[in-house]
Amino acid sequence: MKAQYRWLPWVFLAPALAIALIFHIGPFLNTLVLSFTDATTLGGGTFTGVENYTALLSDPQFWTSVRNTLLYAVVVVPLLMLLPLLLAVLVEKNLPGIGFFRSVFYSPVVASMVVVGLIWTWLLSSDGAVNRVLQALRIVQEPLPFLTDTSLLLFSCMLVTVWKGLGYYMVIYLAALGNVPQHLHEAAQVDGAGGARRFWSITLPGVRSTMFLVGLLGAIASMKVFAEIFVISSGTAGPGGQARTLVYTIREVGLGLSGEIGYASAMSLALFVLTIGFSILYLRSQRMEQAR
């Protein structure tokens, strides 16, 4: 490239760099600075050193949020790695009307989380459809407290997260399944391998890298979960707020005229470190598995 045109690539990069600087890098640096201050919604901002971070160590709400966030990721990620893959295998074939089923499975992805949350709140209420079916089948005698019991509320939110994400990750898997050589399936079928055997020996190895990607995306999304908890619990995070996640607690601490912006910023940095750490551990575990 001639010297007088060396600046040309930067012209095309400038809009993306400006967006990243204004909406990502700038706010991150601002949060980092605020985490070392006593800033509130109405002002302040006096430097306090690591006081906010030491306060986190003795904050029971923070540790409850960390526990629930990690539990959320541990439960949701494996389900989002496996269930969308099974769904993709079911709708992979070009059968008559299969496009309709693909659209149906994908429709929750484009639905608003508020709408989805309200639908599931109705389904899981004490007189909702789920409890009525369970009682009609004599599985339970009394309605299960899906929305009022802390543990059941958290797992109900996990169910909503998995249900809403199935279609999104199904599409990713469909793209990966298209790259699995079909002659391997044909050869295995000629040798007498059944569907389950072909899935285990051909499909899974063929989409393993995609499974790692889905797991990483699911882990990051699980660490940032908020809308499900807020909508399904009607903004309470369950009895005593015991179903709270880190993002929920950050919002609660920093919200309103008395919001502790500095303390909420310290929580945000803790969430950032936790997300990075969880992602690194996940990637290392997957690399160790691949090396076997």
C-alpha positions as CSV (number, residue, x, y, z in Angstrom):
1,M,0.0,0.0,0.0
2,K,1.3,3.4,-0.9
3,A,2.3,5.7,1.9
4,Q,-0.3,8.3,1.1
5,Y,-3.1,5.7,1.6
6,R,-1.9,4.1,4.9
7,W,-4.4,6.2,6.8
8,L,-7.3,4.8,4.7
9,P,-8.0,1.6,6.8
10,W,-8.3,3.8,9.9
11,V,-11.2,5.7,8.2
12,F,-13.2,2.5,8.1
13,L,-12.2,1.5,11.6
14,A,-12.9,4.9,13.1
15,P,-16.7,4.4,13.7
16,A,-16.3,1.0,15.4
17,L,-13.4,2.3,17.5
18,A,-15.4,5.4,18.5
19,I,-18.4,3.2,19.6
20,A,-16.0,0.9,21.6
21,L,-14.4,3.9,23.2
22,I,-17.6,5.7,24.1
23,F,-19.8,2.8,25.1
24,H,-17.4,0.2,26.4
25,I,-13.8,1.3,27.2
26,G,-14.9,4.7,28.6
27,P,-17.6,3.4,30.9
28,F,-15.3,0.6,32.1
29,L,-12.5,3.0,33.0
30,N,-15.1,5.3,34.7
31,T,-16.4,2.3,36.8
32,L,-12.9,1.4,37.7
33,V,-12.2,4.9,39.0
34,L,-15.6,5.1,40.9
35,S,-14.9,1.8,42.6
36,F,-12.2,3.5,44.7
37,T,-14.5,6.4,45.8
38,D,-17.6,7.0,48.0
39,A,-19.6,8.4,45.1
40,T,-23.3,8.5,45.3
41,T,-26.1,9.3,42.9
42,L,-26.2,12.9,44.3
43,G,-22.4,13.5,44.2
44,G,-19.4,12.8,46.3
45,G,-16.5,10.9,44.8
46,T,-13.9,11.2,47.5
47,F,-11.1,8.7,47.1
48,T,-11.4,6.0,49.7
49,G,-8.8,3.5,48.5
50,V,-9.8,-0.2,48.7
51,E,-12.5,0.5,51.3
52,N,-15.3,-0.6,49.0
53,Y,-13.5,-3.9,48.2
54,T,-12.8,-4.7,51.9
55,A,-16.5,-4.0,52.6
56,L,-17.5,-6.6,50.0
57,L,-15.6,-9.3,52.0
58,S,-18.0,-8.8,54.9
59,D,-21.2,-8.2,53.0
60,P,-23.6,-11.2,53.3
61,Q,-25.7,-9.9,50.4
62,F,-22.7,-9.9,48.2
63,W,-21.7,-13.5,49.0
64,T,-25.3,-14.6,48.6
65,S,-25.3,-13.0,45.2
66,V,-22.0,-14.7,44.3
67,R,-23.3,-18.1,45.4
68,N,-26.5,-17.8,43.4
69,T,-24.7,-16.5,40.3
70,L,-22.2,-19.4,40.3
71,L,-25.0,-21.9,40.9
72,Y,-26.9,-20.3,38.0
73,A,-24.0,-20.8,35.7
74,V,-23.2,-24.4,36.9
75,V,-26.8,-25.5,36.3
76,V,-27.6,-23.6,33.1
77,V,-24.4,-24.0,31.1
78,P,-24.5,-27.8,30.7
79,L,-28.2,-27.7,29.8
80,L,-27.6,-25.0,27.1
81,M,-24.7,-27.1,25.7
82,L,-26.7,-30.3,25.4
83,L,-30.4,-29.5,24.9
84,P,-30.0,-27.2,21.9
85,L,-27.8,-29.8,20.2
86,L,-30.5,-32.5,20.6
87,L,-33.0,-30.0,19.2
88,A,-30.8,-29.2,16.3
89,V,-30.4,-32.9,15.5
90,L,-34.2,-33.2,15.4
91,V,-34.8,-30.3,13.0
92,E,-31.6,-30.8,10.9
93,K,-33.3,-32.9,8.2
94,N,-35.0,-31.2,5.3
95,L,-38.4,-32.7,5.8
96,P,-41.7,-31.1,4.7
97,G,-42.8,-28.4,7.2
98,I,-39.5,-28.5,9.2
99,G,-39.1,-24.8,8.7
100,F,-42.2,-24.2,10.7
101,F,-40.8,-26.1,13.7
102,R,-37.5,-24.3,13.4
103,S,-39.4,-21.0,13.6
104,V,-41.4,-22.1,16.6
105,F,-38.3,-23.2,18.5
106,Y,-36.6,-19.9,17.7
107,S,-39.5,-17.7,18.5
108,P,-38.7,-17.4,22.3
109,V,-35.4,-15.8,21.4
110,V,-37.0,-12.8,19.8
111,A,-39.7,-12.4,22.5
112,S,-39.2,-9.8,25.1
113,M,-37.9,-11.1,28.4
114,V,-40.7,-9.2,30.2
115,V,-43.3,-10.9,28.2
116,V,-41.6,-14.3,28.6
117,G,-41.3,-13.7,32.4
118,L,-44.9,-12.8,32.7
119,I,-46.0,-15.9,30.8
120,W,-43.9,-18.1,33.0
121,T,-45.1,-16.3,36.2
122,W,-48.6,-17.2,35.2
123,L,-47.6,-20.8,34.4
124,L,-45.7,-21.3,37.7
125,S,-48.1,-19.6,40.0
126,S,-49.9,-21.6,42.7
127,D,-53.0,-21.8,40.5
128,G,-51.1,-21.9,37.3
129,A,-51.0,-24.5,34.6
130,V,-47.9,-26.3,35.8
131,N,-49.3,-26.9,39.3
132,R,-52.7,-27.9,37.9
133,V,-51.1,-30.5,35.7
134,L,-49.0,-31.9,38.5
135,Q,-52.0,-32.1,40.8
136,A,-54.2,-33.7,38.1
137,L,-51.5,-36.4,37.6
138,R,-51.4,-36.9,41.4
139,I,-47.7,-36.1,41.4
140,V,-48.2,-33.5,44.2
141,Q,-51.0,-33.0,46.6
142,E,-50.4,-29.3,47.2
143,P,-49.3,-26.6,44.8
144,L,-45.5,-26.2,44.7
145,P,-44.3,-22.7,45.7
146,F,-42.3,-22.1,42.5
147,L,-42.5,-18.3,43.0
148,T,-42.2,-18.0,46.8
149,D,-39.6,-20.6,47.8
150,T,-36.1,-19.3,47.4
151,S,-34.6,-22.5,45.9
152,L,-37.6,-23.2,43.6
153,L,-37.7,-19.6,42.5
154,L,-34.0,-19.7,41.5
155,F,-34.4,-22.9,39.6
156,S,-37.6,-21.6,37.9
157,C,-35.6,-18.6,36.6
158,M,-33.0,-21.1,35.3
159,L,-35.8,-22.9,33.5
160,V,-36.8,-19.7,31.8
161,T,-33.2,-18.9,30.8
162,V,-32.8,-22.3,29.2
163,W,-36.2,-22.2,27.5
164,K,-35.5,-18.8,26.0
165,G,-31.9,-19.7,24.9
166,L,-32.7,-23.0,23.2
167,G,-33.5,-21.5,19.8
168,Y,-30.5,-19.2,19.7
169,Y,-28.0,-22.0,20.4
170,M,-30.0,-24.4,18.2
171,V,-29.2,-22.2,15.2
172,I,-25.5,-22.2,16.1
173,Y,-25.5,-26.0,16.3
174,L,-27.4,-26.2,13.0
175,A,-24.6,-24.4,11.3
176,A,-22.0,-26.7,12.9
177,L,-24.0,-29.9,12.0
178,G,-23.9,-28.8,8.3
179,N,-20.1,-29.1,8.5
180,V,-20.1,-32.7,9.8
181,P,-19.3,-35.0,6.8
182,Q,-22.4,-36.9,5.8
183,H,-20.4,-39.8,4.4
184,L,-19.3,-40.7,8.0
185,H,-22.9,-41.2,9.0
186,E,-23.6,-43.2,5.8
187,A,-20.6,-45.4,6.4
188,A,-21.6,-46.0,10.1
189,Q,-25.2,-46.7,9.1
190,V,-23.9,-49.3,6.6
191,D,-21.9,-50.9,9.4
192,G,-25.0,-51.2,11.4
193,A,-24.5,-48.3,13.9
194,G,-27.8,-47.0,15.3
195,G,-28.8,-43.4,15.7
196,A,-27.5,-43.1,19.3
197,R,-24.1,-44.6,18.3
198,R,-23.8,-42.3,15.4
199,F,-24.6,-39.3,17.6
200,W,-22.0,-40.3,20.2
201,S,-19.2,-41.3,17.8
202,I,-19.7,-38.8,14.9
203,T,-22.0,-35.9,15.8
204,L,-20.5,-35.0,19.1
205,P,-16.8,-35.1,18.0
206,G,-17.9,-33.1,14.9
207,V,-19.4,-30.2,16.9
208,R,-17.1,-30.3,19.9
209,S,-15.5,-26.9,19.2
210,T,-19.0,-25.4,18.8
211,M,-20.0,-26.9,22.1
212,F,-17.1,-25.2,23.7
213,L,-18.2,-21.9,22.2
214,V,-21.8,-22.4,23.3
215,G,-20.6,-23.2,26.8
216,L,-18.5,-20.1,27.0
217,L,-21.4,-17.9,25.7
218,G,-23.8,-19.5,28.1
219,A,-21.4,-19.0,31.0
220,I,-21.0,-15.3,30.3
221,A,-24.8,-14.8,29.8
222,S,-25.5,-16.7,33.1
223,M,-23.1,-14.5,35.0
224,K,-25.1,-11.4,33.9
225,V,-28.6,-12.7,34.5
226,F,-31.0,-10.1,35.9
227,A,-34.3,-9.8,33.9
228,E,-35.5,-13.3,34.8
229,I,-35.0,-12.8,38.5
230,F,-36.5,-9.3,38.5
231,V,-39.6,-10.2,36.4
232,I,-40.5,-13.6,37.9
233,S,-40.0,-12.4,41.5
234,S,-41.9,-9.2,40.9
235,G,-38.7,-7.2,41.8
236,T,-38.2,-8.8,45.2
237,A,-35.7,-11.6,44.4
238,G,-37.7,-13.9,46.6
239,P,-38.2,-14.0,50.3
240,G,-35.6,-11.7,51.9
241,G,-34.0,-11.2,48.6
242,Q,-32.3,-14.6,48.9
243,A,-32.6,-15.4,45.2
244,R,-30.6,-12.3,44.2
245,T,-27.8,-12.5,41.7
246,L,-24.8,-10.2,41.3
247,V,-26.3,-8.0,38.6
248,Y,-29.5,-7.7,40.7
249,T,-27.6,-6.6,43.8
250,I,-25.5,-4.1,41.8
251,R,-28.7,-2.5,40.5
252,E,-30.2,-2.5,44.0
253,V,-27.2,-0.9,45.6
254,G,-26.7,1.8,42.9
255,L,-30.4,2.6,42.3
256,G,-32.2,5.7,43.5
257,L,-31.2,9.0,45.0
258,S,-29.4,7.3,47.8
259,G,-27.6,4.9,45.5
260,E,-24.0,4.0,46.5
261,I,-22.4,4.4,43.0
262,G,-18.9,3.7,44.3
263,Y,-19.9,0.5,46.1
264,A,-21.9,-0.7,43.2
265,S,-18.9,0.0,40.9
266,A,-16.8,-2.2,43.2
267,M,-19.4,-4.9,42.8
268,S,-19.3,-4.5,39.1
269,L,-15.5,-5.0,39.0
270,A,-15.9,-8.0,41.2
271,L,-18.5,-9.4,38.7
272,F,-16.0,-8.7,35.8
273,V,-13.2,-10.5,37.6
274,L,-15.6,-13.4,38.4
275,T,-16.7,-13.7,34.8
276,I,-13.2,-13.6,33.5
277,G,-12.0,-16.2,36.1
278,F,-15.0,-18.5,35.4
279,S,-14.3,-18.3,31.6
280,I,-10.6,-19.1,32.0
281,L,-11.3,-22.1,34.2
282,Y,-13.9,-23.3,31.7
283,L,-11.5,-22.9,28.8
284,R,-8.7,-24.6,30.6
285,S,-10.9,-27.6,31.5
286,Q,-12.0,-27.9,27.9
287,R,-8.4,-27.8,26.7
288,M,-7.4,-30.5,29.2
289,E,-10.3,-32.6,28.0
290,Q,-9.2,-32.1,24.3
291,A,-5.6,-33.0,25.2
292,R,-6.7,-36.5,26.5
